Structure formats: structure tokens, C-alpha cells
């Protein structure tokens, strides 16, 4: 589980997570989530579940800070925590 602060508009290319599910909870700001050919705008307090094996990405829409609580499951083998082994 991570809280990720972003301070600028950002876009991720579409990718597939084969080993883990991801859940984004928007703590602050607005995010456009793309998953499985559908697009969702998620605002503060909103949640998006991105199941493994489905192409997905996101774009930050807010002018200010965007903060996301990101939960991944299960933890990648050989790592102490999801993305890049960060704790």
C-alpha cells in the first residue's frame, strides 16, 4: 500500500499487470482511469479497481496536487512491497 503524491499532470501508457491487482483510492484531485477499453473519471473519495491481466493506464486531471492511495495484491514474489519493492 502506498500514498503517491503527484504535483503535475501525468499520463501513463497502457500496460498490463500480470501478477497483481491494483486499486486506486483518490485522496485528492481527479484521475482519468482507462481499463479494458473503458474510461472512468475518478474524483476525491472515489475508488478504481484494476484487475490483473487487463490493459490499463491513467491520466491526472487536476492542476494541483493529486494524491492516490494505491493498493496492490498479492505482493510480487521476492519483494517486500508492490511497486519496485518500496515499503
DSSP file (Angstrom, degrees, kcal/mol; ACC not computed):
  #  RESIDUE AA STRUCTURE BP1 BP2  ACC     N-H-->O    O-->H-N    N-H-->O    O-->H-N    TCO  KAPPA ALPHA  PHI   PSI    X-CA   Y-CA   Z-CA
    1    1 A X              0   0    0      0, 0.0     2,-0.3     0, 0.0    70,-0.2   0.000 360.0 360.0 360.0 136.3    0.0    0.0    0.0
    2    2 A X  E     -A   70   0A   0     68,-2.4    68,-3.3     2,-0.0     2,-0.6  -0.980 360.0-143.3-140.0 148.6    1.3    3.4   -1.0
    3    3 A X  E     -A   69   0A   0     -2,-0.3     2,-0.6    66,-0.2    66,-0.2  -0.977  26.9-166.4-108.9 117.2    0.3    7.0   -0.9
    4    4 A X  E     -A   68   0A   0     64,-3.2    64,-2.2    -2,-0.6     2,-0.4  -0.908   5.4-159.1-109.4 115.0    1.6    8.6   -4.1
    5    5 A X  E     -A   67   0A   0     -2,-0.6     2,-0.4    62,-0.2    62,-0.2  -0.783   7.4-168.9 -90.1 135.1    1.6   12.4   -4.4
    6    6 A X  E     -A   66   0A   0     60,-3.0    60,-2.6    -2,-0.4     4,-0.1  -0.976  11.6-172.7-120.9 138.1    1.8   13.9   -7.9
    7    7 A X        +     0   0    0     -2,-0.4     2,-0.3    58,-0.2    58,-0.1   0.289  67.5  36.9-113.9   8.3    2.5   17.6   -8.5
    8    8 A X  S    S-     0   0    0     58,-0.1    54,-0.1     0, 0.0    58,-0.1  -0.976  96.6 -77.1-153.3 161.1    1.9   17.8  -12.2
    9    9 A X        -     0   0    0     -2,-0.3     2,-0.3    54,-0.1    52,-0.1  -0.396  55.6-177.5 -62.2 136.9   -0.3   16.4  -14.9
   10   10 A X        -     0   0    0     50,-0.2    50,-2.7    -2,-0.1     2,-0.4  -0.979  18.1-164.1-141.8 150.8    0.8   12.9  -15.8
   11   11 A X  B     -D   59   0B   0     -2,-0.3     2,-0.4    48,-0.2    48,-0.2  -0.998   6.9-156.3-134.2 136.5   -0.1   10.2  -18.2
   12   12 A X        -     0   0    0     46,-2.4    46,-0.1    -2,-0.4     3,-0.1  -0.934  23.5-120.5-111.1 139.9    0.8    6.5  -18.2
   13   13 A X        -     0   0    0     -2,-0.4    43,-0.1     1,-0.1    45,-0.1  -0.369  45.9 -84.5 -69.0 157.3    0.8    4.5  -21.3
   14   14 A X        +     0   0    0     43,-0.1     2,-0.3    41,-0.1    43,-0.2  -0.409  61.0 166.6 -65.6 137.1   -1.5    1.5  -21.3
   15   15 A X  B     -E   56   0B   0     41,-2.7    41,-2.9    39,-0.1     2,-0.4  -0.915  31.6-124.9-144.8 168.1    0.1   -1.6  -19.6
   16   16 A X        -     0   0    0     -2,-0.3     2,-0.8    39,-0.2    39,-0.2  -0.984   9.6-154.5-122.1 128.0   -0.9   -5.0  -18.3
   17   17 A X        +     0   0    0     37,-0.5    36,-2.3    -2,-0.4    37,-0.3  -0.897  15.5 177.4 -97.8 109.7   -0.1   -6.2  -14.8
   18   18 A X  S    S+     0   0    0     -2,-0.8    -1,-0.1    34,-0.2    34,-0.1   0.698  75.0  42.0 -85.9 -19.1    0.0   -9.9  -15.0
   19   19 A X  S    S+     0   0    0      1,-0.1     2,-0.3    55,-0.0    -1,-0.1   0.583 113.3  32.7-106.5 -11.6    0.9  -10.6  -11.4
   20   20 A X        -     0   0    0     31,-0.1     2,-0.3    56,-0.0    54,-0.3  -0.993  61.6-129.5-149.3 150.9   -1.1   -8.3   -9.3
   21   21 A X  E     -B   73   0A   0     52,-3.4    52,-1.9    -2,-0.3     2,-0.4  -0.692  29.2-151.5 -88.6 151.7   -4.5   -6.4   -9.0
   22   22 A X  E     -BC  72  50A   0     28,-2.4    28,-3.8    -2,-0.3     2,-0.4  -0.977  10.7-168.1-127.9 142.8   -4.3   -2.7   -8.3
   23   23 A X  E     -BC  71  49A   0     48,-2.3    48,-2.5    -2,-0.4     2,-0.5  -0.996   6.2-160.3-129.9 127.8   -6.8   -0.4   -6.5
   24   24 A X  E     -BC  70  48A   0     24,-2.7    24,-2.4    -2,-0.4     2,-0.5  -0.934   4.3-171.0-108.3 124.5   -6.5    3.4   -6.6
   25   25 A X  E     -BC  69  47A   0     44,-2.6    44,-3.0    -2,-0.5     2,-0.8  -0.978  22.7-135.4-111.0 122.2   -8.3    5.4   -3.9
   26   26 A X  E     +B   68   0A   0     20,-2.5    19,-3.4    -2,-0.5    20,-0.2  -0.688  28.2 173.2 -84.8 111.7   -8.2    9.1   -4.8
   27   27 A X  E    S+     0   0A   0     40,-2.3     2,-0.3    -2,-0.8    -1,-0.2   0.778  72.9   2.0 -83.8 -31.2   -7.3   11.1   -1.7
   28   28 A X  E    S+B   67   0A   0     39,-1.6    39,-1.9    16,-0.1    -1,-0.3  -0.956 110.3  11.1-159.2 135.7   -7.1   14.4   -3.5
   29   29 A X  S    S-     0   0    0     -2,-0.3    15,-0.6    37,-0.2     2,-0.4  -0.500  81.0 -68.0  98.0-165.4   -7.6   15.6   -7.1
   30   30 A X  E     -F   43   0B   0     13,-0.2    31,-2.9    -2,-0.2    32,-1.0  -0.996  39.1-172.8-135.6 136.2   -9.1   13.9  -10.2
   31   31 A X  E     -FG  42  60B   0     11,-2.6    11,-3.5    -2,-0.4     2,-0.6  -0.990  17.7-144.0-130.8 136.5   -7.8   11.0  -12.2
   32   32 A X  E     -FG  41  59B   0     27,-3.2    27,-2.3    -2,-0.4     2,-0.4  -0.914  23.0-160.8 -98.3 121.7   -9.0    9.5  -15.5
   33   33 A X  E     -FG  40  58B   0      7,-3.2     7,-2.8    -2,-0.6     2,-0.5  -0.858   7.2-162.0-104.7 133.9   -8.6    5.7  -15.4
   34   34 A X  E     +FG  39  57B   0     23,-3.1    23,-2.0    -2,-0.4     2,-0.3  -0.975  21.4 160.1-113.7 127.8   -8.5    3.6  -18.6
   35   35 A X  E >   -FG  38  56B   0      3,-2.5     3,-1.7    -2,-0.5    21,-0.2  -0.936  63.1 -13.2-152.4 123.1   -9.2   -0.1  -18.1
   36   36 A X  T 3  S-     0   0    0     19,-2.4    20,-0.1    -2,-0.3     3,-0.1   0.822 127.1 -50.2  59.3  34.9  -10.3   -2.8  -20.5
   37   37 A X  T 3  S+     0   0    0     18,-0.3     2,-0.3     1,-0.3    -1,-0.3   0.465 118.3 105.1  84.2   0.8  -11.3   -0.3  -23.2
   38   38 A X  E <   -F   35   0B   0     -3,-1.7    -3,-2.5     2,-0.0     2,-0.4  -0.822  57.2-146.4-113.6 155.7  -13.4    1.8  -20.8
   39   39 A X  E     -F   34   0B   0     -2,-0.3     2,-0.4    -5,-0.2    -5,-0.2  -0.976  14.9-177.4-124.7 135.0  -12.7    5.3  -19.3
   40   40 A X  E     -F   33   0B   0     -7,-2.8    -7,-3.2    -2,-0.4     2,-0.6  -0.994  20.7-142.4-132.4 135.3  -13.7    6.5  -15.9
   41   41 A X  E     -F   32   0B   0     -2,-0.4     2,-0.5    -9,-0.2    -9,-0.2  -0.887  22.4-165.5 -95.6 123.7  -13.2    9.8  -14.2
   42   42 A X  E     -F   31   0B   0    -11,-3.5   -11,-2.6    -2,-0.6     2,-0.1  -0.948   5.3-170.7-117.5 121.2  -12.4    9.3  -10.5
   43   43 A X  E >   -F   30   0B   0     -2,-0.5     3,-2.8   -13,-0.2   -17,-0.3  -0.447  45.4 -50.2-102.2 176.0  -12.6   12.2   -8.1
   44   44 A X  T 3  S+     0   0    0    -15,-0.6   -17,-0.2     1,-0.3    -1,-0.2  -0.185 130.4  21.1 -46.6 128.5  -11.7   12.6   -4.4
   45   45 A X  T 3  S+     0   0    0    -19,-3.4    -1,-0.3     1,-0.3     2,-0.2   0.303  99.5 122.3  91.3  -8.4  -13.2    9.8   -2.4
   46   46 A X    <   -     0   0    0     -3,-2.8   -20,-2.5   -20,-0.2     2,-0.4  -0.507  47.3-150.4 -89.2 158.0  -13.6    7.6   -5.5
   47   47 A X  E     -C   25   0A   0    -22,-0.2     2,-0.4    -2,-0.2   -22,-0.2  -0.957   7.9-168.4-128.2 143.5  -12.1    4.1   -6.0
   48   48 A X  E     -C   24   0A   0    -24,-2.4   -24,-2.7    -2,-0.4     2,-0.5  -0.996   8.5-155.2-132.5 129.6  -11.0    2.2   -9.1
   49   49 A X  E     -C   23   0A   0     -2,-0.4     2,-0.6   -26,-0.2   -26,-0.2  -0.909   6.0-168.0-104.9 125.7  -10.1   -1.5   -9.2
   50   50 A X  E     -C   22   0A   0    -28,-3.8   -28,-2.4    -2,-0.5     3,-0.1  -0.891  14.5-148.8-115.7  99.0   -7.8   -2.6  -12.0
   51   51 A X    >   -     0   0    0     -2,-0.6     3,-1.2   -30,-0.2   -34,-0.2  -0.338  26.0 -98.2 -70.4 148.1   -7.7   -6.4  -12.2
   52   52 A X  T 3  S+     0   0    0      1,-0.2   -34,-0.2   -36,-0.1   -31,-0.1  -0.236 105.4  34.0 -59.4 151.1   -4.6   -8.2  -13.3
   53   53 A X  T 3  S+     0   0    0    -36,-2.3     2,-0.4     1,-0.2    -1,-0.2   0.436  93.4 105.4  84.5  -0.3   -4.4   -9.2  -17.0
   54   54 A X  S <  S-     0   0    0     -3,-1.2   -37,-0.5   -37,-0.3    -1,-0.2  -0.952  76.2-113.5-117.1 132.5   -6.3   -6.2  -18.3
   55   55 A X        +     0   0    0     -2,-0.4   -19,-2.4   -39,-0.2   -18,-0.3  -0.395  51.0 159.0 -63.1 131.8   -4.7   -3.3  -20.1
   56   56 A X  E     +EG  15  35B   0    -41,-2.9   -41,-2.7   -21,-0.2     2,-0.3  -0.964  16.8 159.6-152.0 165.0   -4.9   -0.1  -18.1
   57   57 A X  E     - G   0  34B   0    -23,-2.0   -23,-3.1    -2,-0.3     2,-0.3  -0.951  20.6-136.1-170.8 176.7   -3.4    3.4  -17.5
   58   58 A X  E     - G   0  33B   0     -2,-0.3   -46,-2.4   -25,-0.2     2,-0.4  -0.980   3.4-152.8-147.7 159.9   -4.3    6.7  -16.0
   59   59 A X  E     -DG  11  32B   0    -27,-2.3   -27,-3.2    -2,-0.3     2,-0.4  -0.999  22.8-130.7-132.0 130.3   -4.1   10.5  -16.6
   60   60 A X  E     - G   0  31B   0    -50,-2.7   -29,-0.2    -2,-0.4   -50,-0.2  -0.682  23.3-177.9 -80.2 131.4   -4.0   13.1  -13.8
   61   61 A X        +     0   0    0    -31,-2.9   -30,-0.2    -2,-0.4    -1,-0.1   0.611  45.9  97.5-106.8 -16.0   -6.6   15.8  -14.4
   62   62 A X        -     0   0    0    -32,-1.0     4,-0.1     1,-0.1    -2,-0.0  -0.450  62.8-144.1 -80.8 148.7   -6.1   18.2  -11.5
   63   63 A X  S    S+     0   0    0     -2,-0.1    -1,-0.1     2,-0.1   -54,-0.1   0.798  87.5  43.3 -75.5 -30.7   -4.0   21.4  -11.8
   64   64 A X  S    S-     0   0    0      1,-0.2     2,-0.2   -56,-0.1    -2,-0.1   0.074 113.7 -34.1 -95.2-152.6   -2.8   21.0   -8.2
   65   65 A X        -     0   0    0    -58,-0.1     2,-0.5   -36,-0.1    -1,-0.2  -0.436  49.2-159.8 -70.6 137.7   -1.6   18.0   -6.2
   66   66 A X  E     -A    6   0A   0    -60,-2.6   -60,-3.0    -2,-0.2     2,-0.5  -0.990   8.3-168.8-116.2 126.7   -3.1   14.6   -6.9
   67   67 A X  E     -AB   5  28A   0    -39,-1.9   -40,-2.3    -2,-0.5   -39,-1.6  -0.973   3.5-173.0-120.1 128.2   -2.7   12.0   -4.1
   68   68 A X  E     -AB   4  26A   0    -64,-2.2   -64,-3.2    -2,-0.5     2,-0.7  -0.960  20.7-147.0-120.8 135.1   -3.5    8.4   -4.6
   69   69 A X  E     -AB   3  25A   0    -44,-3.0   -44,-2.6    -2,-0.4     2,-0.5  -0.917  27.4-164.3 -93.0 117.1   -3.6    5.5   -2.1
   70   70 A X  E     -AB   2  24A   0    -68,-3.3   -68,-2.4    -2,-0.7     2,-0.5  -0.918  10.0-173.4-112.4 125.3   -2.5    2.6   -4.2
   71   71 A X  E     - B   0  23A   0    -48,-2.5   -48,-2.3    -2,-0.5     2,-0.4  -0.971   3.2-171.7-118.4 127.9   -3.1   -1.0   -3.0
   72   72 A X  E     - B   0  22A   0     -2,-0.5     2,-0.3   -50,-0.2   -50,-0.2  -0.926  14.1-134.1-118.7 145.6   -1.6   -4.0   -4.9
   73   73 A X  E    S+ B   0  21A   0    -52,-1.9   -52,-3.4    -2,-0.4     2,-0.1  -0.977  74.3  19.6-153.6 140.0   -2.3   -7.6   -4.2
   74   74 A X  S    S-     0   0    0     -2,-0.3    -1,-0.2   -54,-0.3     2,-0.1   0.720  89.1-116.0 -76.7 169.9   -0.7  -10.0   -4.0
   75   75 A X        -     0   0    0     -2,-0.1     3,-0.1     1,-0.1    -2,-0.1  -0.444  40.6 -99.0 -65.1 139.0    2.8   -8.7   -3.3
   76   76 A X    >   -     0   0    0      1,-0.1     3,-1.8    -2,-0.1    -1,-0.1  -0.333  46.5 -95.9 -60.5 139.4    5.2   -9.6   -6.1
   77   77 A X  T 3  S+     0   0    0      1,-0.3    -1,-0.1    -3,-0.1     3,-0.1  -0.324 108.8  17.1 -58.5 133.1    7.3  -12.6   -5.3
   78   78 A X  T 3  S+     0   0    0      1,-0.3     2,-0.3    -3,-0.1    -1,-0.3   0.496 106.2 102.0  83.6   4.6   10.7  -11.6   -3.9
   79   79 A X    <   -     0   0    0     -3,-1.8    -1,-0.3     1,-0.1     3,-0.1  -0.893  67.5-140.8-121.7 152.4    9.7   -8.1   -3.0
   80   80 A X  S    S+     0   0    0     -2,-0.3     2,-0.3     5,-0.2    -1,-0.1   0.602  88.2   3.9 -84.6 -12.0    8.8   -6.6    0.4
   81   81 A X  S  > S-     0   0    0      1,-0.3     4,-0.8    -5,-0.1    -1,-0.2  -0.959  87.0 -87.0-167.6 156.5    6.0   -4.5   -1.2
   82   82 A X  T >4 S+     0   0    0     -2,-0.3     3,-1.6   -10,-0.2    -1,-0.3   0.841  96.0  41.2 -36.6-109.6    4.3   -3.9   -4.5
   83   83 A X  G >4 S-     0   0    0      1,-0.3     3,-2.1     2,-0.2    -1,-0.0  -0.235 135.0 -23.3 -58.4 121.9    5.8   -1.3   -7.0
   84   84 A X  G 34 S-     0   0    0      1,-0.3    -1,-0.3    -5,-0.0    -2,-0.1   0.609 109.3 -77.1  55.2  17.5    9.6   -1.5   -7.1
   85   85 A X  G << S+     0   0    0     -3,-1.6    -1,-0.3    -4,-0.8    -5,-0.2   0.648  82.5 158.5  73.0  13.7    9.8   -3.1   -3.7
   86   86 A X    <         0   0    0     -3,-2.1    -1,-0.2     1,-0.1    -7,-0.0  -0.440 360.0 360.0 -71.1 145.0    9.2    0.2   -1.9
   87   87 A X              0   0    0     -2,-0.1    -1,-0.1    -6,-0.1    -5,-0.1   0.383 360.0 360.0 -98.9 360.0    7.9    0.0    1.7
